[in-house]
Amino acid sequence: MLNDKKHFIPGIWFKVFTIYQKDPRLLSEWINIIRKDPVKALETARRLVDAEVVPDTLTLGFSPQILVAILSINYPGKVKVITSPEVVNGSIPAAKHSSEALKIFEEIGLIEEIITTSMTPAPNRSPREVLDGIRNAVRRANPRIIDISGGTQLVALAVAGEKLGISYTYPEGRIVRIYRIL
């Protein structure tokens, strides 16, 4: 953590943003900080991101950290988000924090487009149908580089056959790294 006032990064960022954090209390605290000043939050996040590439599109699952990391390196530019109905609606507890983060950044105009598709099978939805839905969503987004770290294994399979740049975002303890995959 940097100590001088100009570069001070609150500890919550190291508890939530730079590690794979699922504790709902910590995530709620972090989302509240973002809600108070989303631009400042992106500036803080940017100091904690090391990117090999800058994706313009991402898949958003239940980890809002990925959205914040990618927005931070695109700011003031916008990103496209491919996500599930559960995240858009915040309809299940695991999706709550991603849903809130998505709404915060959509409200300030940093989300170019939200494309909704199921990312998991269900009794009435086969894996093949999920793959087709994801492929259609990716084609609609028409990304230059898509980050797949917020999606399921089916997202990775769906984009593997497309001729796209692919990245993967991963928290490494002190930083979040955005890796170029293809």
Wavefront OBJ file of the C-alpha trace (Angstrom):
o trace
v 0.000 0.000 0.000
v 1.373 3.393 -0.911
v 1.655 5.651 2.129
v 1.718 9.239 0.969
v -1.671 10.968 0.758
v -1.464 11.451 -2.993
v -1.089 7.724 -3.638
v -2.823 6.179 -0.612
v -4.931 3.162 -1.506
v -7.407 2.102 1.203
v -6.958 -1.448 2.478
v -10.389 -2.546 1.267
v -9.009 -2.501 -2.279
v -6.433 -5.122 -1.307
v -9.066 -7.179 0.517
v -11.590 -7.149 -2.308
v -10.131 -6.025 -5.624
v -6.714 -7.692 -5.759
v -7.752 -11.111 -4.457
v -10.533 -13.493 -5.417
v -13.004 -12.222 -2.799
v -16.521 -13.598 -2.305
v -17.311 -12.364 1.232
v -20.614 -10.483 0.773
v -19.904 -8.050 3.638
v -16.573 -6.970 2.158
v -18.034 -6.779 -1.336
v -20.899 -4.604 -0.065
v -18.437 -2.269 1.670
v -16.391 -1.990 -1.526
v -19.464 -1.384 -3.717
v -20.530 1.409 -1.339
v -17.140 3.082 -1.822
v -17.558 2.816 -5.598
v -21.100 4.204 -5.402
v -19.885 7.338 -3.551
v -17.423 8.288 -6.300
v -17.258 5.902 -9.276
v -14.611 7.920 -11.129
v -12.322 8.048 -8.113
v -12.851 4.301 -7.714
v -11.725 3.736 -11.293
v -8.660 5.897 -10.679
v -7.799 3.797 -7.628
v -8.390 0.571 -9.534
v -6.211 1.741 -12.409
v -3.219 1.997 -10.080
v -3.750 -1.661 -9.185
v -4.126 -3.049 -12.727
v -1.370 -4.314 -14.980
v -2.737 -4.937 -18.478
v -1.097 -6.692 -21.398
v -4.120 -5.700 -23.523
v -7.147 -3.437 -23.206
v -10.371 -5.377 -23.820
v -13.343 -3.423 -25.133
v -15.856 -6.116 -24.167
v -16.144 -8.406 -21.161
v -18.223 -11.226 -19.819
v -19.563 -10.381 -16.374
v -20.477 -13.101 -13.921
v -20.551 -12.886 -10.153
v -17.220 -11.052 -9.705
v -17.662 -7.281 -10.095
v -13.901 -6.791 -9.750
v -13.466 -7.743 -13.405
v -15.840 -5.000 -14.542
v -14.030 -2.414 -12.422
v -10.587 -3.517 -13.638
v -11.533 -3.333 -17.309
v -13.417 -0.070 -16.946
v -10.411 1.426 -15.171
v -8.085 0.852 -18.108
v -10.674 2.010 -20.633
v -11.727 5.164 -18.750
v -13.036 7.549 -19.995
v -13.968 5.146 -22.776
v -16.890 2.755 -22.618
v -17.095 -1.038 -22.637
v -19.635 -3.584 -23.796
v -20.797 -6.160 -21.276
v -22.099 -9.639 -21.984
v -23.798 -10.998 -18.900
v -26.555 -13.223 -17.624
v -30.135 -12.286 -16.763
v -29.292 -12.993 -13.108
v -26.641 -10.262 -13.109
v -28.781 -7.742 -14.978
v -31.663 -8.275 -12.537
v -29.599 -8.987 -9.418
v -32.120 -11.781 -8.936
v -29.913 -14.161 -6.938
v -27.646 -13.301 -4.001
v -24.429 -14.289 -5.822
v -25.217 -11.790 -8.609
v -26.053 -8.851 -6.330
v -22.674 -7.098 -6.324
v -22.046 -7.443 -10.050
v -25.545 -6.145 -10.703
v -24.955 -3.125 -8.465
v -21.578 -2.321 -10.033
v -23.028 -2.631 -13.529
v -25.830 -0.203 -12.670
v -23.443 2.315 -11.099
v -21.260 2.476 -14.188
v -24.191 2.360 -16.593
v -25.704 5.383 -14.829
v -22.542 7.436 -15.411
v -22.375 6.430 -19.073
v -19.415 4.036 -19.116
v -21.319 1.004 -20.382
v -21.761 1.141 -24.146
v -24.093 -1.842 -24.304
v -25.334 -4.675 -22.092
v -26.029 -7.899 -23.936
v -27.860 -10.528 -21.929
v -27.571 -14.254 -22.491
v -27.641 -17.322 -20.291
v -24.182 -18.611 -19.458
v -25.204 -21.849 -17.740
v -27.408 -24.769 -18.663
v -30.750 -25.304 -16.955
v -33.385 -28.030 -17.077
v -34.933 -26.296 -20.097
v -31.627 -25.122 -21.673
v -28.949 -27.477 -22.935
v -25.239 -26.641 -23.012
v -25.445 -26.462 -26.814
v -28.211 -23.843 -26.565
v -26.103 -21.863 -24.096
v -23.131 -22.003 -26.482
v -25.303 -20.753 -29.333
v -26.639 -17.898 -27.190
v -23.151 -16.849 -26.123
v -21.871 -16.957 -29.713
v -24.781 -14.773 -30.812
v -24.105 -12.316 -27.976
v -20.405 -12.128 -28.880
v -21.191 -11.565 -32.550
v -23.645 -8.822 -31.591
v -21.006 -7.138 -29.415
v -18.450 -7.424 -32.227
v -15.480 -7.038 -29.871
v -11.927 -6.292 -30.828
v -10.746 -7.955 -27.597
v -13.102 -9.801 -25.248
v -12.252 -10.620 -21.646
v -13.681 -14.023 -20.733
v -12.741 -14.205 -17.065
v -16.240 -13.333 -15.867
v -17.900 -16.125 -17.770
v -18.389 -19.844 -17.381
v -16.445 -22.588 -19.133
v -19.076 -22.404 -21.860
v -18.074 -18.790 -22.553
v -14.499 -19.896 -23.163
v -15.687 -22.637 -25.513
v -18.017 -20.275 -27.355
v -15.373 -17.640 -28.079
v -12.540 -20.068 -28.822
v -13.755 -20.589 -32.374
v -14.260 -16.908 -33.086
v -11.443 -14.876 -34.586
v -11.105 -12.461 -31.663
v -8.528 -11.174 -29.294
v -9.148 -12.807 -25.931
v -8.000 -11.701 -22.495
v -8.284 -13.098 -19.001
v -8.298 -10.977 -15.841
v -6.938 -12.423 -12.627
v -6.262 -10.931 -9.170
v -2.740 -11.719 -8.002
v -2.727 -10.386 -4.444
v -1.135 -6.955 -4.878
v -2.393 -6.251 -8.403
v -4.969 -7.394 -10.922
v -3.402 -8.572 -14.149
v -5.148 -8.615 -17.520
v -3.482 -11.287 -19.626
v -3.567 -11.587 -23.391
v -4.726 -15.118 -24.243
v -5.077 -14.821 -28.036
l 1 2 3 4 5 6 7 8 9 10 11 12 13 14 15 16 17 18 19 20 21 22 23 24 25 26 27 28 29 30 31 32 33 34 35 36 37 38 39 40 41 42 43 44 45 46 47 48 49 50 51 52 53 54 55 56 57 58 59 60 61 62 63 64 65 66 67 68 69 70 71 72 73 74 75 76 77 78 79 80 81 82 83 84 85 86 87 88 89 90 91 92 93 94 95 96 97 98 99 100 101 102 103 104 105 106 107 108 109 110 111 112 113 114 115 116 117 118 119 120 121 122 123 124 125 126 127 128 129 130 131 132 133 134 135 136 137 138 139 140 141 142 143 144 145 146 147 148 149 150 151 152 153 154 155 156 157 158 159 160 161 162 163 164 165 166 167 168 169 170 171 172 173 174 175 176 177 178 179 180 181 182
